[in-house]
């Protein structure tokens, strides 16, 4: 480790675990001992119980002598880390709550990394560029490889690995910004290009790449990179770039030296994040409501996803009928609910195209935030946010004297001047003040050519409930987007020009669970990689599921690894037995996985109280991918041992499968019992 502090001992986890005394690297012993050291290190001075250490060191198959083994490893670590102690160790101590590794903050490479990054950021802020460059170089020089490399496959390390990975990305972005300010744009391009390969959906990295390219005179290439990111973002997440990145694009088009030459990494255009989707007002056109065609040059048609629009014909028919009601002055409201990725935004984009073609003014907001011109997200009150969405001249409604004196009256007048569609995405994410405004509008807009349609993920959100209750009394149309059907999948494949057998549509539907976002990602893969034994998990889907897994506790993730090894349907009794848990200890872990949308509860038809827990195919593939081959074999072996005592036909069949999958780890007793059952 390249550390400049003179501590007697220094601990490094920014790569394989390393402990230095002076310039000498200590021999930490076998792998399990290094894993134990890392487990204690990442707790940052908090105690870890003996039971937790045993579970973390042997998550799949804990040996009978696990407790003795941990204590022996602790003793050996004390000898290595604290050889000159007199009596009890003050470095690796044991107390009522467990074992604690007391390492000073300044002796950790993670702390030195964070401190150097902080100093680099502070130096850049006051214009001390050479100091900033030196400090960020020191920070990045501490990295020796992947963080926590010794425990990458262990569930207990997932959160810390993710945190350190994000911190490393932040530091590299800061380094890029410093290089740009120093005029070393070519080197900055190299760093930025490596960043977008590592994390292709981080907008900050793309903004820095655009700035570096512009600084070398490659403005056309900088604009191409913007289009590349915009298309990727729309395809992967259904989002548009943030206002800051669009402002940067505009500055490059205009060669705006003020924006491009004087910005600092604290500016939104440089260190912005993907926080919103632009909200646009669509110019009116004179076409009939029935026409699904859109002007190919309109804002909405340019933003529509490339996946064919299928499976929402009934919902679209209902919404189109409400547009006709709006023309007649009936002021209809609609609420569209569905989980993330269920197609709510896509449905309303299609509706907006039809409304604009029929002469409607279309205003769109996300979570109650509207964009006006190039001013970015409005931070004013709810009334002015809606006014900004309605107005197409880019003027700031909060500076309108008339609107200031009579805000609600001004909003109502502008809403009712001509047929208007107001689309409010992610209503459950909006502030309570925006909900109050909508409740007022529901009272006022009784006979006006206005249609208001809202989307939300959680229909039970406490912040949205009062508004939704009032809308129900006003007769709002309520649409819940269900998963697509097998016929919808077949229609999608036909629309893509693919001639596939019916069983392929069935298999694709099963793998995607009918989820539109997942389905759209799967059809991007080559046909042979979508389903079957060589099927892949699309990167966007994998990232989404990984993010959900990281939010779960270590015991819940461990439970899922056993469930994934066993198969699709959860055998709750088997999972409890193999982990030595009582059912009442296991069920909260299952509930957490259901809440995180990793597990699914399939209720029996007509009987909500009974059913089965299920681990869907894609989630199972992702969970299994977090295990090394040996860890997977250990889980199969542990499951085989528990199944060996069961005599029913299903258990015998599963036992045979687990014994095959356990390979060299297959328990001999279970193998013998299987042979006896066959004979």
N, C-alpha and C positions, 0 to 999 in steps of 0.2 A: 504494500500500500504506500502511495506517495503522500505521507502525512507529515505535516510540518510541526506538529505538536510533540513535545518531548515526554509523553506519558510512558510509564514503565511497560505498559501493555496496551496494545491496540487491537480492536476487533473489527473485522471486515466481513460484510455480507453482500457487497456490490459485486458479486461474482461468487465462486465457491467460497465457503466459510474459511476464514483465515484469522489466526491470532498471532501477532508479532510481539516478541519481547526484545526491545531494541530493534536490531535488524534481523533477528533470528525468527524464522517461522516455526511455531511449536508443532510438534507431532500430536495431533488430536486423536489419533487412533482410528478404529474402524468406522464404517459409514454410520452405523446406528448411533454411535457416540457423537458424531458431528451433527446428525439430525437432532439429537437431544440438546446439544449446545445451541443450535439455531432456534429450537422451540423456546428455550429459556430467554435467548437474546431478544426475540421479537416481542416479548411481553414487557420489555423496557422497565424492569425492576419490579414487576408484579409477580406474586407467587403463582405457581402452577401445581395443582394437586398431583399426587402420585398416580391416581386413577386416570387423570387426563393424560399424563405422560405415557402411560401404558397404552392407552387407546391411540394416541397420536403416533407412537413409534411402530405399533402393529395394528393398523386400522382394519386389516383384512382377517388376520388369524392370530390372535394373541396367544403366545405360548404359555404353558403352565407356569414357567418360572419367570414371567414378565416382571413382577415386582422385584425379585432378587436381581434380575438383570439390570433394571433401571438403577437400583441402588449401587450395583457394582460400577456401572458407567459413571454415576455421580462421583463415586470415590476416586475413580481414575482421573476424571476431569479436575477434581480438587488437587490431585497430585500434580497435574500438568500446569494448571492455572495459578495455583497458590502453593508452590513447593516450600516456601520458607515460613509457612504459618506456624505460629505457636498456639497449640490448642485448636479451638474451633475456627473454621474458615470464616472470614468476613466478606469473601467474594461470592462464594456459592454456599448459601445458608439454607437451613431447613427450619421451618416453623410450622405452626398448627395448620396454616392454609396450604402448605406445600413447599416446594423448592423455589428459591429466588436467586437469580444471578444479578449481582449488584455491580454494574459496570458504569463508570462515570460517563455522562453524555459526551464529553469531549474526547473520549477514547473510542468512539464508534465512527466508522467511516460514513454512515448515513447522516449523522449530525454534522460532521465536517463538510459533507457535500451540501447540505441545506444551508449552512452558514455561508459557505463560499458563494452559492447562488444568490443569497440575500445581499451579500456585499457587492456582487456584480450588478445586481439590479439597482441598488442604491447609487453606485458609481455612474451607471448609465443615465440615471435620472438627473444627475447634476452635471452631466457632460464630461465626466472623467473616463474617456473611452479606453485609454491604455490600461488603466486600473481595472475597468470592467472586463476587458479581454483577458487579463492575467487571472482574475478571480474565476471567471467561467472556465478557463483552461484548467485551473487547479481542481475545480468541482468535477469536471468531466474526466479528468485524469484519475480520479478515484475509482472509476468503473473498470472492472477486470473481466466483465462478461455479463451474463444474465444474472439478475439479482436473485439471491437465495437459491443458487443453482443446485445445491445439495438436496433441497426439499421441494423442488418444483412440482412433483406429483402429489404432494401431501395437501390435503384439504385445509389444514390449519394455516398454511402459508399463502393461500390464494389472495386474501385481502391485501396483505403486505406486498406481495409481488405486484399486484395491480397498482397499488399506491406508488411504489417505487418506479414502476414503468412509466406512469403518468408524470412523475416528477422529472424523470430523465428526459422525456419528450419536451416538457416545459423548458428545461435547461438548454436543450439543443435549439429550441426556438429562440431563446434569449441569445444564445451564441450567434444565430443567424442574424438577428436584429443588430447586434453589436458589429458584426462584420459589414453589414450594409452601411451603418453609420461611419465606419472607418474607411469606406470606399473600396472594400475588398469584396466586390459583388460576385466575382467568379467563384470564390471560395464559398460565399454564402449560398450560391445556387447549388453547389455540390451538397451542402448540408441540408438545404431545404428539400432537394429531390430525395435524399435518403429518408427524410421525415415523412413525406407523403407516401412512401412505400411502406413504412412501418405502421402508420395510422392514416389510412387514405381518407377518412371522413373528418379529420381535424381541420377546421377552416383556417385557423391561425397559420398553419404550415403553408397552405396554399396562398394566403395573403403575402407571406414573406417571400415565397417563390416568385410571385408576380412582381413584387417590389424589386427583388434582386435582378430579375430579367430586365425590367424597365431601366434599372440603373446601368446596365451594360448596353443599352440602346436596342434591346430586343423587345420593343413594345408589342409587336404583332404576336410574338410567341407568348408574352404575358397575357394577352387577351385570349389566346387559344387555351391557356391553362385555366382561365376563368370559366370558359365554356365547358372544358373537360370536367371541372369540379361540379359545375351546375348540373350537367347531365348525370353525373354519378350520384349526386345528392338526390335528385328527383327520382332516379331509378331505385336507389337503395332504400330511401326513407320517405319518398314522396314529399320532400321539402325543397324550398328555394334557398339560395344563399342569403345571409343576413344583410341588413341595410348597410353595415360597415363595409362589407366586401363589394356590394354593388356601388357604393360611393368610390371605392378604390378603382373599380373598373371604369367608372365615369371619369375619374381623374386621369387615368391612363389615356383614355380616348381624347381628352381635352389637353393632354400634356400639362396638367395643373401642377406647376412647381411648388406651389404653397402646400398642397396636400402631400405630394410625393417627396418633397425635399425636406420638410420640417417636422415630419411625424416622429413620434417616439413609441416604443413598444407598449406604453400604457394607453395609447390611442385605440379606440374601438376598431378602427380600420386595420390595425396591425394585430392586436391581440383579442379580436372579437371571437365569439363562438356562435355556433348554429343555434340561435335562440328563437327564431320566428320565421314564419312564411310571409312573404310580401302580401299585402292586402291591396287589391286593385279595384277600381271602378271601371266597368266595361262600357264603352260607348254604345249608344242605342243603335239598332238596325231594324229594318222593317222586313221581318220574315215571320212565318207562322210558328206557333208553339209546337206544332207537330213535327217540325223539321229538326232532325237530329244533327244536321250539318252545321258546321261552324266555320266562320271566316278563318282560313288557315293562318292569317296574319294576326289574329286577335291575341290578346294577352292570355286568355284562358286556353285557347287551342294550342298555343305554343307550350303551355305548361302541362298538358295532359300526358299521362303516362303512356308508354308505348304498348303496354299489355292491353289486348282487346278488352272492351267493356262488356262483361257477360254476367248473367246470373242475377241482375238487379232490375229486371224488366218490370216486375210488379211494383217495386218501390218507386221506380222512375215514373210509372203511370200515375201513381197516387200524387206524387209531387207535381207533375205536369198539370194534373187536374186542379191542384191548388193554385198554380199560376193563373189558370183561367178564372178561378174564384177571385183572385186579386184584381184582375182586369175588371171584374164586375163590381169591385168595391167591397168585398167581403172581409178583407184583412185577415187572411188565414195564417195560422201558426203551425209549425211542424217541429217535432223533436226526433232526431235520429240518434239512436244509441248503438253501441257496439264496442268491443274491445279494440285496442290499438292494432292497426293493420287490417281491420275488418272491411275497409273500403268506404268509410264515411266521407272522407275528403274527396275521393275519386267520384263518388256519387254526386256530391254537391258541385264538383267541377263540371260534370256533364250537365247538371241542372242549370248552372250559371251560363254555360254556352247557349243552351236553348232559350233561357230568359233574355240574354243579351240580343240574340238573333230576333227575338219577338218584340224588341223595343223597350225592354226594361233597363233601368239603371240598376247596376249590380254593385253592391258594397259588401266587402268581406272583411272580417276581423278574425283574429285568433286569440282566444282567451281574453277577449275584450280589448285587445290592442290593435290599433289601426295605423297604417302608414299613410302619410301625405307627402307627395313629391319625393324629395331625397332627404327629408328631415329625420328619417329614422322612426323608431317606435315612439308614439305619443305618450308622454308621461302626465298629461293633463287629466281632467275629470272624464267620467264616462260619456257625458253628452258630447264633449269636444272630440273624443275618440271616434264616435259614430259620425260626427260631422266630417271629420277628416277622411273617413272611409267613403263618404258620399261624394265629397267634392273632388273634382278632377283637375282643379287649377293649381294644386300644390300649395295653396295659401294655408297659413296656420290659423285654424278656427279659433284658437284661444286668444288671438289678437283681434278678432272681429268684435267691434264695439257693440253691434246689435246683438250678437250671440252672447256677449258678456252680460248684457242687461236682461235678456230674455232667452236663456239657453234652451230650455225645453220647448218653448214655443217656436224658436228658430229651427230646432231639429225636426219637429212635427211638420212644419211648413215645407222643409226640404224633402222630407220623406214622402209627402203626399202630393208634390207637384206633378208627378207622372208615375206610371207603374214602376215600382221599385221592389227588387229582391234584396233582402238583407241577410247575409249568410254569416253565422257566428259559430266558428269552430271552437271546440274545446271549452264549452260553456262552464264545465265544472272546474276549469283552471282560472276562470275570471275572478276578479275581486268582488266582494259583496256589493260594493257600490254599483257595479255594472248590472248585477242581478236586480237591484232596486230600480234602476232605470228601466229595465225591460218590463218590470211589473207595472211601472207607470205607463209605459207605452201600450201594454196590453189593455189598460183601462181606457186610454185615450183613442187608440186607433181602432175604432169599431166599424167604421164604414169608409175605408180608404183603400186606394189601389196599392196596397203594401202587403208583401208576404215576408214573414220572418221565419227562418229555419235555423235551428240550433243543433249542434252535435255535442255529445258528451260520452265519455267512456264509462263513467260510473253513475248509473241512474239513481243510486242510493246515497249520493254525496250529500252530506248534511248542509253544505252551503247552497246547493242547488234546490233542495227539497221545497222550500217555501215558494219559489218561483214556479217549479214544475207543478205544484199543487194548484196554483192559480191558473196556469195554462190549461190544466185538465178541466177546470170549471168553464173555461172559455171554449172548450171543444177542440183543443189542439190535436192534430194528427200525430200519432206516436208510431214510429217505425223502428223496429229492432232488427239489425242486420245479422241474420243467421249465417252459419257456414255455407259455402257453396255446395251444390249437389254433384253427384257423379255426372249427370247430364250437363251441368254447367262446365265441368272440366272438359268433357268431350267437345262442347261448343267452343271452348277456348282453343283447344288444339286444332279444330277445324278452321277457326278464324286465323290461326297462325299459319295455315296452309300445311299442317302436318296430317298425314294419313297413317293413323295408328290403330291397332286393334282395340276393341272395347275393353279388354282386360287391362290394357295399359292405362286407360283413363281411370279404371277402378283402383289400380295400384297407386297412381299418382294422387288420386283423391284421398286414399287411406294415408299416404305418407304426409300429405299437407294438412290432413284433418279438415279439409275444406276451407282453410284459412287463406283469404285472397293474397295477402302479402307474401306468405310462405309459398303459395302456388306460383306467384309471379317470379319469385326467386328460383324455384325449381325448374321452370320452363326455360330459364336462361342457360341451364346446363345442357350438355349434349344428351340426347335421348337415352343413351345407354348408361348415363351417370345419374339419372333421376331416381330410378327405382332398381330393386334387385340386389344381388350380392355385391356389386361394385358401386353402389349408389354413394354419392357424395352429399355432404351437408353444405348448402350454399354459405358463403362467408358471412353475409349479413344475418342469416338465421342463426349461424353458430355464435356470432357476437351477441345477438339478442339473448340467446339461451344462456350463454356464459355469464352475461350481466345478471340474469336472474339467479343463477347458481351462486354467484359471489355474495348476493344479499342474504343467502341462507346461512344458518349456523353450521359449524363443523359437524355436529352429530347428524343434522338433517342431510348434509351432503354425503356423509358416510352411508346413511340409510339408503340414499338413492343409488349409490354404487352397487350395493347388494341387490337392490330391486332391478337395476339395469342388467346385472349378470343373470338374474333369474328369468326375466322375460317381461312380457307386456303387462300382464295382470299381476297385481300385488297379492302375494300370499302373506297377509299380515302376521299370522302366527309364525310362519317360517322366519320372517324378518325379525320378529321379536326374539325368537330362540337363538338365531345365529349371532345376534348382538348382545345376548344375555340381558335383554330388557323385558320389563313387564309391559303388557299391552298399553296400560295407561301412560307409560313413558314413551312408547312409540307413536301413539296417535297424535300428540302435539307436533311431532316432526313431520308426520304425513300431512297434517292440516297446514303447516307452514309451506310445504311444497305445493299444495293445492292453491294456496293464496298467491304464491309466486308464479302460478301457471306453468309449473313443471309437470305435476301430476294432474290427472283429470278424474273426477268422480262421475261415473256413468250410472245414473239412477235407473232402476228397473222401470219399464214402461208402466205408467199409471201409479207407481209406488215410489214416492220420493225418498222414503226412509231406507230403502234397501237398494243395493247395487254393488258395484265393484270399483276399486281404485285402479287406475290404469296409467302406465307410463308410455306416452305416445312414442311412435317410432323414431322421429327426429330427436326428441329429447333423450331417448335411450341411447342413440348413437353418440350424442354430444357428451353425455355422462360417461359412457364407456371410453370415449376418447381422452378423458382426463386421467385414465389409469394406464400405467405401464403394463406390458404383457405379463410380467410376473405378478403384479398386483391383481390383475384380472384373474390369473390362474388361482391365486390364493382365495379369492372370493368364491370362485366355483368350487374349490376344495372344501371351504367352510360350509357352503350350502349343501354339498354332497353329504357331509358328515351328518347334518341335521335331517336330511331326507332319508338316510339309510335306515332309520328306525320306522319308517312308514311303510305300510304294505299295500296301499291302494294302487291301482293301475297307473293313475296320473303321476303319483310320486315316483313309481318305478321308472316310468318313461323319463321324467325330469332328472332323476338320479343318473341314468345312463348318459344323458346329455352333459350334465355337469362333470361327470368323471372324464368324459372325452375332452371337455374344454379345460379341465384342470391340468391335463398333461402330466408332467413329472411330479406335480404337487398333489395328484390324486391320492386320497387316503387309502391305505391298504385294506383297512377293515371294511370300508364301504365297497371297495372293489370286490372283496371276497363275498360280501353279502349279495352283491348284484349277480355274481356268478352262481351263487346258490339259488337265487330266485329264478334264474334262467333254467338251471338244471331241474 
